[in-house]
Amino acid sequence: MTKGILLLHGFTGGPYEIIPLANYIREHTEWVVETPTFCGHGETLSLKGFKGEHWLLDAEIAYRRLAKKVDEITVIGFSMGGVIAMYLAKRYKVEKLVLLSAAVKYIAPVQLIKDLRVIAKDAINGHLKDNELFKRYESKINNVPVSSAVQFMKIVKMVTPYISTIDIPTYIVQGKADGLVPYATANYLFEQIPSSEKCIFFSPFGKHHICYSEDYEDWFPKVLNFLQKNN
């Protein structure tokens, strides 16, 4: 049986946000691993004109393409990608679900933009100034229209009622130092998802971009073990 892994990145980001985990899975398995890019996202961030419907459709198309190559699919979603992963789990056959810093709790779209700008500024001015990931954010975040954040929030609003119906094996990873998604969000997801097979991992010092956390060597193997279980 051929296994496929679909990894979905976050709002304003790109596959680089989840590529460390994607590469880890590739190195330790022979599974088909794919990391699509949502419309308007990626290295050339240009969100104007794109709506939440576009990003949901991107995910559906990526799922369908992968489904033609494999027998079963696990979806891994980071931040907004975690929300869209749950959308896919509601609509399609998904064997397992991995939620990384899943963004189902935000205060408001304007606050989201402000928080993203603060993170970018702090990263450049602080000890992460040489981190290429944050350089990307610092250079792009001022170009994110509030209307795009509103589209993001519409996705969250639409998917939230689905959470209590997702009855598939689920692994949740959340950083306690996340500046965008309150770490209590992970507890909320753990409580709401009815699956009898679910796990949660809290990274003590992990920030929002959890795949770049200092303790990735602790939880990457745990996620892989979860994916391999019963295979």
Backbone as CSV, one residue per row, in Angstrom:
resi,resn,N_x,N_y,N_z,CA_x,CA_y,CA_z,C_x,C_y,C_z
1,MET,0.844,-1.200,0.000,0.000,0.000,0.000,0.879,1.249,0.000
2,THR,0.603,2.150,-0.943,1.388,3.372,-1.074,0.776,4.476,-0.219
3,LYS,1.628,5.123,0.564,1.165,6.174,1.473,1.573,7.540,0.957
4,GLY,0.664,8.497,1.039,0.952,9.865,0.624,0.827,10.818,1.793
5,ILE,1.708,11.810,1.841,1.684,12.828,2.887,1.525,14.189,2.219
6,LEU,0.473,14.893,2.576,0.215,16.226,2.037,0.453,17.243,3.142
7,LEU,1.440,18.114,2.945,1.779,19.121,3.946,1.341,20.499,3.459
8,LEU,0.584,21.203,4.288,0.027,22.500,3.931,0.628,23.609,4.787
9,HIS,1.121,24.643,4.124,1.769,25.761,4.839,0.746,26.753,5.380
10,GLY,1.236,27.829,5.973,0.363,28.791,6.636,0.088,30.060,5.854
11,PHE,-0.683,30.935,6.458,-1.064,32.217,5.880,0.159,33.119,5.711
12,THR,0.323,33.672,4.545,1.438,34.537,4.106,2.736,33.771,3.905
13,GLY,2.728,32.477,4.140,3.961,31.706,4.066,4.111,30.911,2.790
14,GLY,4.769,29.779,2.908,5.031,28.916,1.766,5.551,27.583,2.267
15,PRO,5.855,26.678,1.355,6.342,25.352,1.752,7.564,25.381,2.656
16,TYR,8.350,26.475,2.608,9.542,26.544,3.458,9.184,26.447,4.948
17,GLU,7.931,26.748,5.293,7.529,26.692,6.698,7.472,25.268,7.226
18,ILE,7.180,24.323,6.340,7.029,22.931,6.773,8.070,22.009,6.118
19,ILE,8.999,22.585,5.371,9.957,21.759,4.640,10.872,20.948,5.552
20,PRO,11.247,21.431,6.756,12.089,20.569,7.621,11.414,19.244,7.947
21,LEU,10.128,19.283,8.264,9.401,18.053,8.570,9.189,17.226,7.306
22,ALA,8.897,17.894,6.204,8.717,17.181,4.930,9.978,16.418,4.563
23,ASN,11.120,17.066,4.704,12.393,16.412,4.371,12.691,15.261,5.326
24,TYR,12.341,15.459,6.594,12.570,14.398,7.584,11.770,13.151,7.211
25,ILE,10.533,13.346,6.819,9.685,12.212,6.427,10.235,11.549,5.171
26,ARG,10.685,12.355,4.223,11.265,11.808,2.991,12.501,10.966,3.289
27,GLU,13.325,11.455,4.221,14.575,10.769,4.546,14.349,9.431,5.243
28,HIS,13.233,9.294,5.942,13.000,8.097,6.749,11.933,7.154,6.196
29,THR,11.357,7.515,5.051,10.331,6.658,4.458,10.463,6.678,2.937
30,GLU,9.635,5.885,2.305,9.536,5.911,0.845,8.173,6.445,0.421
31,TRP,7.556,7.199,1.288,6.235,7.741,1.013,6.298,8.877,-0.006
32,VAL,5.163,9.142,-0.621,5.056,10.269,-1.547,4.696,11.509,-0.728
33,VAL,5.608,12.470,-0.689,5.425,13.670,0.136,5.287,14.897,-0.765
34,GLU,4.209,15.648,-0.599,3.976,16.818,-1.446,3.688,18.053,-0.600
35,THR,4.204,19.193,-1.067,4.075,20.461,-0.345,3.598,21.551,-1.304
36,PRO,2.319,21.605,-1.591,1.792,22.600,-2.539,1.866,24.019,-1.984
37,THR,1.740,24.990,-2.875,1.742,26.405,-2.502,0.374,27.004,-2.794
38,PHE,-0.210,27.679,-1.821,-1.503,28.316,-2.026,-1.371,29.534,-2.936
39,CYS,-2.436,29.847,-3.660,-2.456,31.009,-4.549,-2.019,32.280,-3.813
40,GLY,-1.132,33.041,-4.443,-0.679,34.302,-3.878,0.383,34.174,-2.814
41,HIS,0.716,32.947,-2.429,1.694,32.697,-1.383,3.053,32.297,-1.973
42,GLY,3.972,31.961,-1.108,5.277,31.497,-1.544,6.313,32.594,-1.584
43,GLU,7.359,32.349,-2.348,8.487,33.291,-2.407,8.074,34.655,-2.943
44,THR,7.105,34.677,-3.863,6.635,35.939,-4.435,5.241,36.226,-3.898
45,LEU,5.178,36.642,-2.643,3.914,36.874,-1.960,3.125,37.987,-2.633
46,SER,1.919,37.663,-3.082,1.041,38.639,-3.722,-0.401,38.196,-3.495
47,LEU,-0.960,38.579,-2.366,-2.252,38.067,-1.936,-3.450,38.817,-2.515
48,LYS,-3.234,39.999,-3.048,-4.344,40.816,-3.525,-5.171,40.075,-4.573
49,GLY,-6.474,40.056,-4.346,-7.375,39.434,-5.303,-7.713,37.989,-5.006
50,PHE,-6.976,37.366,-4.092,-7.244,35.965,-3.760,-8.135,35.873,-2.526
51,LYS,-9.027,34.902,-2.558,-9.962,34.703,-1.457,-9.743,33.343,-0.802
52,GLY,-10.378,33.169,0.341,-10.265,31.897,1.044,-10.673,30.722,0.184
53,GLU,-11.658,30.941,-0.678,-12.114,29.873,-1.567,-10.997,29.365,-2.462
54,HIS,-10.122,30.272,-2.880,-8.990,29.881,-3.724,-8.059,28.933,-2.973
55,TRP,-7.801,29.243,-1.700,-6.862,28.424,-0.919,-7.464,27.061,-0.593
56,LEU,-8.753,27.038,-0.335,-9.423,25.760,-0.100,-9.399,24.900,-1.362
57,LEU,-9.624,25.547,-2.495,-9.604,24.813,-3.763,-8.203,24.309,-4.071
58,ASP,-7.197,25.119,-3.757,-5.806,24.680,-3.941,-5.555,23.381,-3.181
59,ALA,-6.035,23.340,-1.941,-5.834,22.157,-1.099,-6.584,20.956,-1.664
60,GLU,-7.789,21.180,-2.154,-8.572,20.088,-2.719,-7.905,19.531,-3.978
61,ILE,-7.410,20.418,-4.820,-6.732,19.984,-6.048,-5.477,19.182,-5.708
62,ALA,-4.715,19.666,-4.709,-3.495,18.965,-4.295,-3.843,17.585,-3.754
63,TYR,-4.920,17.503,-2.980,-5.354,16.208,-2.440,-5.712,15.259,-3.579
64,ARG,-6.496,15.744,-4.530,-6.952,14.886,-5.623,-5.790,14.393,-6.477
65,ARG,-4.827,15.258,-6.705,-3.646,14.861,-7.491,-2.859,13.781,-6.762
66,LEU,-2.690,13.974,-5.459,-1.946,12.994,-4.668,-2.718,11.677,-4.606
67,ALA,-4.029,11.762,-4.526,-4.862,10.562,-4.435,-4.729,9.660,-5.651
68,LYS,-4.332,10.243,-6.787,-4.143,9.457,-8.003,-2.850,8.635,-7.952
69,LYS,-1.964,8.993,-7.029,-0.657,8.339,-6.943,-0.554,7.340,-5.795
70,VAL,-1.414,7.488,-4.780,-1.256,6.704,-3.558,-2.570,6.040,-3.152
71,ASP,-2.469,5.144,-2.165,-3.645,4.436,-1.669,-4.288,5.114,-0.469
72,GLU,-3.491,5.838,0.297,-4.034,6.548,1.456,-3.263,7.829,1.675
73,ILE,-3.940,8.801,2.282,-3.347,10.126,2.458,-3.454,10.594,3.904
74,THR,-2.333,11.080,4.426,-2.305,11.780,5.702,-2.074,13.253,5.399
75,VAL,-2.788,14.125,6.080,-2.626,15.562,5.860,-1.984,16.199,7.084
76,ILE,-0.929,16.959,6.838,-0.229,17.699,7.890,-0.401,19.180,7.587
77,GLY,-0.941,19.934,8.540,-1.177,21.349,8.288,-0.563,22.237,9.345
78,PHE,0.115,23.290,8.881,0.730,24.274,9.779,-0.085,25.563,9.769
79,SER,-0.428,26.083,10.945,-1.113,27.354,11.097,-2.419,27.356,10.288
80,MET,-2.573,28.257,9.305,-3.768,28.217,8.474,-3.886,26.882,7.758
81,GLY,-2.743,26.292,7.418,-2.750,24.983,6.779,-3.367,23.920,7.667
82,GLY,-3.262,24.100,8.989,-3.890,23.169,9.914,-5.406,23.271,9.857
83,VAL,-5.892,24.497,9.707,-7.330,24.712,9.577,-7.830,24.077,8.278
84,ILE,-7.080,24.291,7.195,-7.475,23.733,5.902,-7.334,22.212,5.909
85,ALA,-6.394,21.691,6.678,-6.250,20.237,6.807,-7.511,19.635,7.406
86,MET,-8.098,20.324,8.386,-9.334,19.844,8.978,-10.494,19.936,7.988
87,TYR,-10.463,20.936,7.144,-11.459,21.061,6.074,-11.383,19.855,5.149
88,LEU,-10.167,19.464,4.778,-10.003,18.289,3.924,-10.471,17.019,4.630
89,ALA,-10.155,16.918,5.919,-10.536,15.731,6.682,-12.049,15.582,6.768
90,LYS,-12.752,16.694,6.695,-14.214,16.671,6.730,-14.797,16.220,5.387
91,ARG,-14.121,16.581,4.309,-14.673,16.361,2.971,-14.126,15.145,2.238
92,TYR,-12.942,14.684,2.643,-12.287,13.612,1.907,-11.822,12.502,2.850
93,LYS,-11.374,11.420,2.244,-10.821,10.305,3.001,-9.404,10.657,3.438
94,VAL,-9.238,10.914,4.710,-7.930,11.245,5.281,-7.652,10.226,6.373
95,GLU,-6.531,9.507,6.238,-6.205,8.449,7.196,-5.810,8.996,8.551
96,LYS,-4.960,10.026,8.534,-4.491,10.628,9.781,-4.315,12.120,9.573
97,LEU,-4.276,12.835,10.696,-4.189,14.284,10.668,-3.113,14.742,11.645
98,VAL,-2.257,15.644,11.184,-1.249,16.247,12.060,-1.441,17.757,12.018
99,LEU,-1.658,18.363,13.171,-1.927,19.798,13.261,-0.768,20.495,13.956
100,LEU,-0.100,21.385,13.244,1.059,22.109,13.760,0.696,23.574,13.957
101,SER,0.691,24.043,15.181,0.338,25.441,15.473,-0.960,25.821,14.757
102,ALA,-1.927,24.938,14.782,-3.161,25.144,14.023,-3.882,26.412,14.462
103,ALA,-4.165,27.289,13.513,-4.646,28.635,13.821,-6.161,28.730,13.876
104,VAL,-6.758,28.099,14.854,-8.209,28.189,14.999,-8.614,29.253,16.013
105,LYS,-7.633,29.918,16.622,-7.921,30.976,17.592,-7.078,32.210,17.289
106,TYR,-7.769,33.289,16.895,-7.131,34.585,16.702,-8.061,35.649,17.246
107,ILE,-7.503,36.792,17.610,-8.327,37.854,18.178,-9.107,38.583,17.087
108,ALA,-8.394,39.098,16.085,-9.032,39.852,15.005,-8.052,39.962,13.847
109,PRO,-8.550,40.157,12.635,-7.667,40.261,11.466,-6.623,41.361,11.592
110,VAL,-7.044,42.539,12.075,-6.093,43.647,12.204,-5.006,43.286,13.202
111,GLN,-5.395,42.645,14.305,-4.416,42.225,15.304,-3.465,41.194,14.731
112,LEU,-3.986,40.318,13.870,-3.151,39.314,13.219,-2.029,39.982,12.439
113,ILE,-2.381,40.982,11.649,-1.378,41.698,10.859,-0.359,42.370,11.775
114,LYS,-0.852,43.009,12.843,0.053,43.675,13.789,1.024,42.678,14.410
115,ASP,0.503,41.521,14.815,1.341,40.508,15.439,2.401,39.987,14.479
116,LEU,2.013,39.779,13.234,2.969,39.303,12.236,4.095,40.313,12.046
117,ARG,3.743,41.598,12.028,4.755,42.648,11.852,5.697,42.712,13.046
118,VAL,5.138,42.543,14.244,5.967,42.562,15.459,6.949,41.403,15.444
119,ILE,6.466,40.222,15.070,7.339,39.044,15.021,8.468,39.275,14.022
120,ALA,8.117,39.811,12.857,9.135,40.062,11.841,10.171,41.062,12.356
121,LYS,9.701,42.140,13.002,10.604,43.166,13.519,11.500,42.610,14.612
122,ASP,10.901,41.878,15.540,11.682,41.306,16.636,12.714,40.311,16.111
123,ALA,12.316,39.555,15.106,13.228,38.549,14.563,14.450,39.203,13.926
124,ILE,14.208,40.295,13.216,15.314,40.973,12.537,16.214,41.686,13.548
125,ASN,15.622,42.276,14.564,16.397,43.052,15.538,16.988,42.209,16.664
126,GLY,16.510,40.992,16.795,16.965,40.148,17.883,17.925,39.063,17.456
127,HIS,17.950,37.995,18.234,18.919,36.928,18.007,18.598,36.089,16.780
128,LEU,17.411,36.315,16.177,17.059,35.550,14.976,17.334,36.337,13.700
129,LYS,18.146,37.378,13.812,18.348,38.264,12.666,18.959,37.574,11.460
130,ASP,19.639,36.462,11.668,20.250,35.749,10.549,19.389,34.582,10.064
131,ASN,18.210,34.460,10.615,17.312,33.378,10.218,16.616,33.741,8.916
132,GLU,16.864,32.978,7.871,16.332,33.280,6.543,14.808,33.252,6.524
133,LEU,14.221,32.360,7.304,12.761,32.272,7.348,12.147,33.606,7.767
134,PHE,12.695,34.195,8.829,12.139,35.442,9.320,12.495,36.620,8.425
135,LYS,13.592,36.536,7.709,13.912,37.588,6.743,12.844,37.657,5.665
136,ARG,12.372,36.493,5.264,11.298,36.455,4.267,10.069,37.187,4.793
137,TYR,9.734,36.919,6.057,8.555,37.544,6.635,8.739,39.043,6.789
138,GLU,9.907,39.457,7.205,10.152,40.879,7.422,10.013,41.651,6.124
139,SER,10.449,41.066,5.024,10.423,41.758,3.743,9.053,41.761,3.094
140,LYS,8.166,40.845,3.514,6.878,40.700,2.844,5.672,41.155,3.653
141,ILE,5.789,41.152,4.972,4.598,41.279,5.790,3.882,42.609,5.622
142,ASN,4.598,43.678,5.276,3.951,44.969,5.075,3.079,44.978,3.831
143,ASN,3.214,43.956,2.989,2.430,43.875,1.770,1.181,43.007,1.929
144,VAL,0.913,42.565,3.148,-0.259,41.720,3.385,-1.475,42.609,3.659
145,PRO,-2.442,42.627,2.754,-3.636,43.453,2.977,-4.517,42.876,4.069
146,VAL,-5.170,43.747,4.822,-6.067,43.296,5.874,-7.193,42.448,5.282
147,SER,-7.583,42.749,4.049,-8.653,41.979,3.402,-8.270,40.506,3.287
148,SER,-6.980,40.215,3.122,-6.534,38.828,3.039,-6.651,38.143,4.393
149,ALA,-6.337,38.881,5.459,-6.493,38.330,6.799,-7.964,38.034,7.080
150,VAL,-8.833,38.872,6.554,-10.273,38.639,6.715,-10.663,37.338,6.031
151,GLN,-10.089,37.076,4.863,-10.364,35.831,4.154,-9.901,34.624,4.978
152,PHE,-8.763,34.773,5.597,-8.236,33.732,6.482,-9.236,33.454,7.600
153,MET,-9.736,34.518,8.219,-10.657,34.362,9.331,-11.973,33.720,8.895
154,LYS,-12.377,33.974,7.653,-13.587,33.339,7.130,-13.416,31.827,7.066
155,ILE,-12.210,31.395,6.690,-11.928,29.955,6.655,-12.029,29.374,8.059
156,VAL,-11.438,30.072,9.026,-11.482,29.605,10.411,-12.931,29.486,10.882
157,LYS,-13.736,30.492,10.586,-15.140,30.500,11.009,-15.910,29.341,10.385
158,MET,-15.600,29.046,9.124,-16.304,27.980,8.428,-15.913,26.604,8.960
159,VAL,-14.621,26.428,9.264,-14.113,25.117,9.653,-14.370,24.793,11.127
160,THR,-14.431,25.797,11.981,-14.572,25.559,13.422,-15.688,24.571,13.783
161,PRO,-16.876,24.658,13.179,-17.931,23.688,13.524,-17.584,22.251,13.140
162,TYR,-16.618,22.070,12.216,-16.225,20.727,11.787,-15.408,19.986,12.839
163,ILE,-14.728,20.754,13.695,-13.736,20.167,14.586,-14.304,19.015,15.411
164,SER,-15.496,19.191,15.918,-16.096,18.187,16.791,-16.592,16.955,16.036
165,THR,-16.393,16.940,14.720,-16.832,15.783,13.918,-15.667,15.026,13.290
166,ILE,-14.441,15.470,13.555,-13.261,14.853,12.943,-12.827,13.647,13.765
167,ASP,-13.262,12.487,13.337,-13.018,11.268,14.111,-11.968,10.385,13.432
168,ILE,-10.761,10.931,13.300,-9.640,10.177,12.738,-8.422,10.393,13.635
169,PRO,-7.436,9.489,13.584,-6.234,9.660,14.404,-5.593,11.028,14.164
170,THR,-5.302,11.735,15.256,-4.807,13.114,15.146,-3.637,13.349,16.093
171,TYR,-2.615,14.036,15.587,-1.461,14.410,16.409,-1.364,15.932,16.377
172,ILE,-1.295,16.540,17.550,-1.254,17.997,17.678,0.089,18.429,18.237
173,VAL,0.710,19.401,17.594,1.985,19.954,18.071,1.820,21.459,18.245
174,GLN,2.227,21.976,19.399,2.051,23.397,19.687,3.208,23.927,20.526
175,GLY,3.697,25.100,20.170,4.742,25.748,20.942,4.147,26.617,22.037
176,LYS,4.678,26.547,23.224,4.175,27.360,24.322,4.602,28.820,24.213
177,ALA,5.597,29.086,23.358,6.048,30.462,23.160,5.514,31.039,21.854
178,ASP,4.458,30.439,21.328,3.848,30.890,20.081,3.283,32.294,20.260
179,GLY,3.741,33.234,19.441,3.277,34.613,19.542,2.025,34.903,18.744
180,LEU,1.548,33.944,17.976,0.362,34.152,17.145,-0.833,33.317,17.586
181,VAL,-0.582,32.060,17.880,-1.661,31.158,18.286,-1.463,30.801,19.755
182,PRO,-2.376,31.178,20.628,-2.249,30.833,22.056,-2.092,29.326,22.218
183,TYR,-1.160,28.911,23.066,-0.915,27.467,23.158,-2.116,26.717,23.722
184,ALA,-3.009,27.434,24.384,-4.228,26.797,24.877,-5.103,26.301,23.726
185,THR,-4.858,26.821,22.543,-5.604,26.378,21.366,-5.428,24.881,21.153
186,ALA,-4.248,24.384,21.425,-3.984,22.953,21.249,-4.854,22.129,22.192
187,ASN,-5.008,22.600,23.419,-5.883,21.897,24.365,-7.328,21.918,23.886
188,TYR,-7.727,23.046,23.332,-9.084,23.169,22.782,-9.304,22.140,21.677
189,LEU,-8.356,22.017,20.767,-8.466,21.047,19.682,-8.493,19.623,20.223
190,PHE,-7.619,19.361,21.180,-7.547,18.012,21.755,-8.877,17.622,22.404
191,GLU,-9.499,18.582,23.058,-10.771,18.303,23.725,-11.922,18.164,22.734
192,GLN,-11.885,18.954,21.663,-13.005,18.986,20.719,-12.984,17.831,19.717
193,ILE,-11.805,17.417,19.291,-11.711,16.330,18.323,-12.103,15.022,19.005
194,PRO,-13.112,14.334,18.501,-13.651,13.157,19.200,-12.869,11.861,19.018
195,SER,-11.841,11.866,18.207,-11.082,10.641,17.943,-10.548,10.020,19.233
196,SER,-10.611,8.704,19.299,-10.067,7.989,20.461,-8.559,7.851,20.352
197,GLU,-8.024,8.107,19.169,-6.581,8.031,18.938,-6.056,9.434,18.644
198,LYS,-5.631,10.118,19.678,-5.107,11.468,19.504,-3.991,11.721,20.507
199,CYS,-3.020,12.506,20.066,-1.847,12.806,20.890,-1.586,14.302,20.825
200,ILE,-0.897,14.802,21.842,-0.552,16.218,21.852,0.874,16.378,22.369
201,PHE,1.632,17.270,21.714,3.001,17.544,22.143,3.171,19.048,22.292
202,PHE,3.592,19.484,23.468,3.871,20.885,23.708,5.382,21.111,23.694
203,SER,5.808,22.004,22.837,7.211,22.400,22.800,7.390,23.548,23.802
204,PRO,8.163,23.359,24.866,8.264,24.367,25.930,8.664,25.758,25.447
205,PHE,9.575,25.811,24.471,10.057,27.110,23.999,9.756,27.323,22.513
206,GLY,8.950,26.437,21.941,8.625,26.539,20.523,7.806,27.778,20.204
207,LYS,8.177,28.464,19.131,7.427,29.629,18.680,6.458,29.180,17.585
208,HIS,5.864,30.148,16.882,4.825,29.790,15.917,5.352,28.862,14.823
209,HIS,6.521,29.183,14.295,7.095,28.350,13.232,7.730,27.108,13.864
210,ILE,6.843,26.221,14.244,7.220,25.089,15.083,8.194,24.130,14.412
211,CYS,8.183,24.057,13.091,9.118,23.152,12.400,10.558,23.631,12.517
212,TYR,10.755,24.855,13.005,12.095,25.403,13.217,12.423,25.514,14.708
213,SER,11.630,24.874,15.546,11.879,24.922,16.982,13.161,24.185,17.331
214,GLU,13.784,24.592,18.423,15.049,23.988,18.831,14.884,22.515,19.215
215,ASP,13.661,22.122,19.586,13.435,20.745,20.016,12.777,19.891,18.928
216,TYR,12.981,20.279,17.674,12.370,19.499,16.588,12.843,18.045,16.610
217,GLU,14.057,17.818,17.113,14.565,16.444,17.176,13.792,15.603,18.181
218,ASP,13.066,16.251,19.072,12.244,15.531,20.039,10.914,15.100,19.422
219,TRP,10.303,16.011,18.659,8.956,15.691,18.201,8.845,15.201,16.759
220,PHE,9.832,15.470,15.910,9.791,14.900,14.556,9.659,13.370,14.619
221,PRO,10.492,12.680,15.422,10.367,11.217,15.504,9.022,10.770,16.067
222,LYS,8.455,11.549,16.990,7.159,11.193,17.554,6.066,11.253,16.487
223,VAL,6.132,12.281,15.662,5.152,12.410,14.583,5.322,11.272,13.582
224,LEU,6.564,10.972,13.239,6.816,9.886,12.291,6.305,8.558,12.847
225,ASN,6.543,8.320,14.120,6.060,7.096,14.754,4.546,7.020,14.698
226,PHE,3.898,8.145,14.909,2.445,8.226,14.819,1.983,7.880,13.401
227,LEU,2.695,8.403,12.414,2.327,8.133,11.024,2.539,6.679,10.629
228,GLN,3.567,6.069,11.220,3.901,4.689,10.860,3.060,3.669,11.613
229,LYS,2.449,4.083,12.682,1.680,3.152,13.518,0.565,2.483,12.720
230,ASN,0.501,1.153,12.859,-0.510,0.333,12.197,-0.324,0.235,10.692
231,ASN,0.833,0.677,10.201,1.096,0.547,8.753,1.631,-0.845,8.436
